[in-house]
């Protein structure tokens, strides 16, 4: 049995993870953690990590960056593997995550969807081939309740492209304040927020008289929840270290 501590249990993604866990044999949400206790879950939820009494095998965190440091400290102190799905982490928090992974298994991905991670792989391959003659732009779209912009996935795509090309790209988020032609080294990143869009990421390679678009659209939060539960099962008996969706796919 894989007993999960679900951080952010009262949020939309928390509910999606709880629903998805029911479809996995040998997986149970043993407890939840949130700043408020939801009334519509069938497992105990705590507002303080120190109050948790249940046996926990793995943490899934879909909460908020303001809670991430405390969750990482709890994971390290109790030697509990942690799947960190929260986006919008600061550079200091990413460094904290890396330090934690030295003694505890930590799974971190900007996006828990298998399809998105396949998109990143395809985009990286395309960038290696097209970098000399094509401009690269990323457009991401999300619902009007999303707090961070650009999305963590858009930045992960941009970072993957940066690793693939021979030059040092410059991320450009805003062009309205500067009147100049586009530089070849730019990667433009546009964010759109509206309605109930779950998540859409498009990467454009714009060349002379042709455009290549690689796109992923999520129509439900369930795709991210399923990925998180699969990561938790994968991480349960893993050695200390930093793991990603690539490790899960290969396994």
C-alpha positions in Angstrom: 0.0 0.0 0.0 1.2 3.5 -0.9 -0.1 5.9 1.8 -0.1 9.5 0.4 -0.1 12.8 2.3 -1.9 15.2 -0.1 -0.8 18.8 0.4 -3.3 21.3 -1.0 -6.1 18.8 -0.3 -8.9 21.4 -0.5 -7.9 22.8 -3.9 -9.0 21.8 -7.3 -5.9 19.8 -8.0 -6.1 18.2 -4.5 -9.6 17.0 -5.3 -8.5 15.7 -8.7 -5.6 13.7 -7.1 -8.0 12.3 -4.5 -10.3 11.1 -7.3 -7.5 9.7 -9.4 -6.0 7.8 -6.4 -9.2 5.8 -6.2 -8.5 4.3 -9.6 -5.1 2.9 -8.5 -4.8 -0.4 -6.7 -2.8 -0.2 -3.6 -2.9 3.6 -3.3 -4.6 5.5 -0.5 -4.8 9.2 0.5 -4.0 8.7 4.2 -4.2 12.4 5.2 -4.3 15.9 3.8 -2.7 19.2 4.6 -4.1 22.6 3.8 -4.5 26.1 5.4 -8.2 25.3 5.6 -10.0 22.1 6.3 -12.3 21.1 3.4 -15.7 19.5 4.2 -16.0 17.4 1.2 -13.2 14.8 1.6 -13.2 11.4 3.3 -9.7 11.5 4.9 -8.4 13.6 7.7 -7.0 17.0 6.8 -4.6 19.0 9.0 -3.6 22.7 9.1 -0.3 21.8 10.7 2.2 19.2 9.5 3.3 18.5 13.0 -0.2 17.2 13.9 -0.2 14.4 11.3 -0.4 11.0 13.0 -1.1 8.7 10.0 1.6 6.5 8.4 2.8 8.4 5.3 4.9 6.8 2.5 4.9 9.7 0.0 3.9 13.3 -0.2 2.1 14.9 -3.2 2.2 18.7 -3.0 -0.3 20.6 -5.1 -0.5 23.5 -2.7 1.1 27.0 -2.9 4.7 28.2 -3.0 4.2 29.8 0.4 3.9 26.3 1.9 6.6 24.6 -0.1 9.6 25.3 2.2 7.7 23.8 5.2 6.7 20.7 3.2 10.3 20.1 2.1 11.5 20.5 5.7 8.8 18.0 6.8 9.9 15.6 4.1 13.5 15.8 5.0 13.0 15.5 8.8 10.8 12.4 8.4 12.7 10.9 5.4 9.4 10.9 3.3 9.7 11.0 -0.5 8.0 14.1 -1.9 6.4 14.7 -5.3 6.5 18.5 -5.7 3.9 19.7 -8.3 3.5 23.3 -7.1 4.6 25.8 -9.7 5.9 29.3 -9.4 8.7 28.4 -7.0 11.5 31.0 -6.5 15.1 30.3 -7.2 15.8 29.9 -3.5 13.0 27.3 -3.2 14.4 25.4 -6.1 17.8 25.4 -4.3 16.0 24.2 -1.2 14.4 21.4 -3.2 17.8 20.4 -4.5 19.3 20.3 -1.0 16.4 18.2 0.2 17.0 15.7 -2.6 20.5 15.0 -1.2 18.9 13.0 1.7 15.4 12.3 0.5 13.8 11.3 -2.8 12.2 14.3 -4.5 10.2 14.3 -7.7 9.9 17.7 -9.4 8.3 18.5 -12.7 6.8 21.8 -13.9 4.1 19.7 -15.5 2.8 16.3 -14.5 1.3 15.4 -17.9 3.0 12.7 -19.9 1.9 14.5 -23.1 3.5 17.8 -22.1 6.8 16.1 -21.3 6.7 14.4 -24.7 6.1 17.9 -26.2 9.2 19.1 -24.4 11.2 16.3 -25.9 9.9 17.0 -29.4 10.6 20.7 -29.1 14.1 20.1 -28.0 14.8 17.9 -31.0 13.3 20.5 -33.3 15.3 23.3 -31.8 18.6 21.5 -32.6 17.6 21.2 -36.2 16.0 24.6 -36.8 17.9 27.0 -34.6 19.9 28.7 -37.5 16.9 29.7 -39.6 13.8 29.8 -37.4 12.6 32.2 -34.7 11.1 30.5 -31.6 8.0 31.7 -29.7 6.0 30.1 -26.9 2.4 30.9 -26.2 0.7 29.5 -23.0 -2.9 29.8 -22.1 -4.5 29.1 -18.7 -7.7 29.8 -16.7 -8.3 33.2 -15.1 -7.5 31.9 -11.5 -3.9 31.0 -12.2 -1.5 33.1 -10.2 1.9 32.7 -11.9 2.8 33.9 -15.4 4.4 32.7 -17.4 3.5 29.1 -16.5 6.2 26.8 -15.1 5.7 24.6 -18.1 6.4 27.5 -20.5 9.6 28.2 -18.7 10.5 24.5 -18.7 10.0 24.4 -22.5 12.2 27.5 -22.9 14.9 26.0 -20.7 14.8 22.8 -22.8 15.2 24.8 -25.9 18.1 26.7 -24.3 19.8 23.4 -23.5 19.4 22.3 -27.2 20.7 25.4 -29.1 24.2 26.5 -29.6 23.6 30.1 -28.5 22.5 31.7 -25.2 18.8 32.6 -25.7 17.2 35.7 -24.1 13.7 35.2 -22.8 11.4 38.1 -23.9 8.1 38.5 -22.0 7.2 42.1 -23.1 7.8 43.9 -26.4 5.5 46.9 -26.0 8.0 49.1 -24.2 10.9 48.7 -26.7 10.7 49.6 -30.4 13.2 47.4 -32.1 13.4 44.4 -34.4 13.3 40.9 -32.9 16.8 39.6 -32.1 17.7 36.1 -33.4 18.6 35.0 -29.9 15.2 35.8 -28.4 12.6 33.2 -27.2 9.3 35.1 -26.9 7.0 33.9 -24.1 3.4 35.0 -24.1 0.8 34.4 -21.4 -2.9 34.4 -21.8 -5.4 34.1 -18.9 -9.1 33.6 -19.3 -12.2 31.5 -18.6 -11.7 27.9 -17.6 -8.8 27.0 -19.9 -7.0 24.1 -18.2 -3.7 24.4 -20.0 -2.5 25.0 -23.5 1.1 25.3 -24.7 2.2 26.0 -28.2 5.7 26.4 -29.5 6.2 28.1 -32.9 9.2 27.8 -35.1 8.8 30.6 -37.6 11.1 30.5 -40.7 11.1 32.0 -44.2 7.7 31.2 -45.7 6.9 28.4 -43.3 5.8 27.9 -39.7 6.0 24.7 -37.6 3.8 24.5 -34.5 4.0 21.9 -31.8 1.1 22.1 -29.4 -0.4 20.4 -26.3 -3.9 21.0 -24.9 -5.1 19.6 -21.6 -8.9 19.4 -21.4 -9.0 18.2 -17.8 -7.0 18.5 -14.6 -7.2 14.7 -14.3 -4.1 14.3 -16.6 -1.9 16.1 -14.1 -3.5 14.2 -11.1 -2.8 10.8 -12.7 0.8 11.8 -13.4 1.2 12.8 -9.8 -0.1 9.6 -8.4 2.0 7.5 -10.8 5.0 9.6 -9.6 4.2 8.9 -6.0 4.0 5.1 -6.6 7.3 5.3 -8.5 9.0 7.4 -5.7 7.9 5.3 -2.7 10.9 3.1 -2.6 13.3 5.3 -4.5 16.8 6.3 -3.2 17.5 9.9 -2.2 17.9 12.1 -5.3 16.1 14.4 -7.6 13.8 12.7 -10.1 11.7 14.0 -13.0 9.1 12.9 -15.4 11.9 11.6 -17.7 12.8 9.1 -15.0 9.2 8.0 -14.6 8.8 7.6 -18.4 12.0 5.5 -18.6 10.8 3.3 -15.7 
